[in-house]
């Protein structure tokens, strides 16, 4: 059961001061050069909660776009290996929307379904997530269609909901959230508020469960080729997506030494499934687009029990060809079999 408190902007400044004194790194949305991005901050006054979303996502705090897994050096008659140990100082991810907070569950499923990923888990262990409920939505948002909501608590350790008087309702949800509150207990006043009245109205656009069942009969449907006609395979959707976890392993080396890197990749790239023989099982953009939809809305939920899409709409906003995922999924849900 979540503990509920009220906190003012002055209380948040007090909390930020306590976090800095405790050596916690704070990442929060900031408005710079016409963009809102997650950046290091020291004071709550530097935080911008006006934008619906940051352009890029919170995924990189746990799954960096490039990270060293090991390094090696050639020695006479042997190879000397050195494993990488991620340097992960305690950090607070402040001001992410509920959809992005929920996305960490998808990443956890990917990186821990078999062997537990030491790099991902080391970062998550040191990360505290402070979400902020959405009081607005746009045409790209569809979190309520995939099990989320403008005030959903999944993935947040502490969730703030903006109130009409400039204060916030604070829901303490986990032990990490309680530890955060205990750093500045005087900043949190006992109290409650009508949270639902402050949330953005966002009716579900489709039924994710019904769509998952329907996709079983749409694999060869011309819909995917039609929808992908505008797709240029740039990968922007995957790079801003908070749940996409495709990666490649790259070697940077010369004849004396080298290192192995894990880097972001995308199933939308033409070379993602290209075999050394030259054969490509997904040779058209339509096939690659279909794979993206099926992975997130059919294969992943069948395996893990929930969609690998949080309905944040980042992909639609970032697409240079103006492909809107919400519109495409609604279209698929309405196809007559």
Helices and strands as residue ranges (DSSP letters): E 3-7, H 9-21, E 25-32, E 35-41, G 44-46, G 59-61, E 66-75, E 78-83, E 91-96, H 98-112, H 118-125, E 127-132, G 143-145, E 158-162, E 168-172, H 175-183, G 185-187, E 189-190, G 196-198, H 208-215, H 223-227, G 228-230, H 236-240, E 247-253, E 257-264, H 285-294, I 295-299, H 300-304, H 314-318, H 325-334
